[in-house]
Amino acid sequence: MELKFARTEVNTKPKKAELAKIEQSVEKGGSVIFYFDRENSHKDLLELQDYFEAKGKSFYMSEVRYGLSDHEYMYQVHIIG
């Protein structure tokens, strides 16, 4: 599973998100919100959900639209430990 964080600039490529670092942030913070790029497949995000729910965490995912174009969106993921 390869995930990408949301872009911070329009013309840049999204940065890769490592599962170990995501998990470390969840364990450290208890409740975290991540924004993932539109290039991620919905299937990969569902696998991420299964992974954290198997560990007893609550997982909420939504699509955030920030413009009128079909390509102007990102995924918001809230993981609560």
Residue pairs with C-beta under 8 A, 6 or more apart in sequence:
1 19
1 44
1 47
1 48
2 16
2 44
3 16
3 17
3 19
3 22
3 36
3 40
3 44
3 45
3 48
4 14
4 15
4 16
4 17
4 36
4 37
4 39
4 40
5 14
5 15
5 16
5 17
5 34
5 35
5 36
5 37
6 14
6 35
6 36
6 37
6 74
6 75
7 13
7 14
7 37
14 37
14 39
17 34
17 36
19 48
19 51
22 34
22 48
25 32
25 34
26 32
26 52
26 57
26 79
26 81
27 81
29 81
30 80
30 81
31 78
31 79
31 80
31 81
32 78
32 79
33 76
33 77
33 78
33 79
34 76
34 77
34 79
35 64
35 74
35 75
35 76
35 77
36 45
36 74
36 75
36 77
37 74
37 75
38 71
38 73
38 74
38 75
40 75
45 61
45 75
45 77
48 59
48 77
49 59
49 61
52 59
52 79
53 59
56 81
57 79
57 80
57 81
58 79
58 80
58 81
59 77
59 78
59 79
59 80
60 77
60 78
60 79
60 80
61 75
61 76
61 77
61 78
62 75
62 76
63 73
63 74
63 75
63 76
64 73
64 74
64 75
64 76
65 72
65 73
66 72
66 73
66 74
